[in-house]
């Protein structure tokens, strides 16, 4: 899993971010002939353990589309 700053020409990994920063979340597994993936129960936590926000529910759907949209999966389901 990697988180990138959105809107840049290069994929710049986001180390420290603020509320409202536009980001891209990329999740991948090694190339598989048999297996793929589906992301469920995804949430974000602040760095201080003060709170968390669910992003993706147990069915793989966005909880709040204003915060995060649905994942775009690769054709072989190894990257979202």
C-alpha positions in Angstrom: 0.0 0.0 0.0 1.3 3.5 -0.9 -0.3 6.9 -0.6 0.7 9.6 -3.1 0.1 13.3 -3.4 -2.5 13.8 -6.1 -2.0 16.3 -8.9 1.7 15.9 -9.4 3.5 14.7 -12.5 5.5 12.1 -10.5 4.2 9.7 -7.9 5.4 11.5 -4.7 4.8 9.4 -1.6 2.8 11.4 1.0 4.6 11.2 4.4 2.8 14.0 6.3 -0.6 15.2 5.2 -3.3 17.6 6.4 -7.1 17.3 6.3 -8.2 18.3 2.8 -5.0 17.3 1.0 -5.8 15.4 -2.3 -4.2 12.0 -2.2 -4.2 8.8 -4.2 -4.2 5.4 -2.4 -2.7 2.5 -4.3 -2.9 -1.1 -3.0 -1.3 -4.0 -4.9 -0.3 -7.6 -4.6 2.2 -9.6 -6.7 1.0 -10.8 -10.1 -1.2 -13.9 -9.6 -2.7 -16.4 -12.0 -5.3 -17.6 -9.5 -6.0 -14.9 -7.0 -7.1 -11.3 -7.0 -8.2 -8.9 -4.3 -11.1 -6.9 -3.1 -10.6 -4.1 -0.6 -13.0 -4.0 2.3 -13.1 -2.4 5.8 -10.6 0.3 5.0 -10.2 3.2 7.4 -7.8 6.0 8.1 -6.4 6.9 11.5 -4.7 10.1 12.6 -1.2 9.9 13.8 -2.1 10.6 17.4 -4.7 7.9 18.0 -7.4 10.6 18.5 -9.7 9.4 15.9 -10.4 7.3 12.8 -12.6 7.6 9.7 -14.0 4.6 7.8 -13.3 4.9 4.0 -14.5 1.6 2.5 -17.2 -0.6 4.1 -17.4 -4.4 4.5 -18.9 -4.7 0.9 -16.0 -2.7 -0.7 -18.1 0.5 -1.2 -17.1 4.0 -0.2 -18.6 5.1 3.1 -18.6 8.8 2.1 -18.0 9.6 -1.6 -17.0 13.2 -0.7 -14.0 11.8 1.2 -13.1 8.8 -1.0 -14.5 7.4 -4.2 -14.6 3.7 -5.2 -11.4 1.8 -6.1 -10.5 1.4 -9.7 -9.2 -2.2 -10.0 -6.8 -3.5 -12.7 -8.2 -6.2 -15.0 -6.4 -9.0 -13.1 -7.5 -7.6 -9.7 -3.9 -7.2 -8.4 -3.9 -3.4 -8.1 -6.5 -1.0 -6.9 
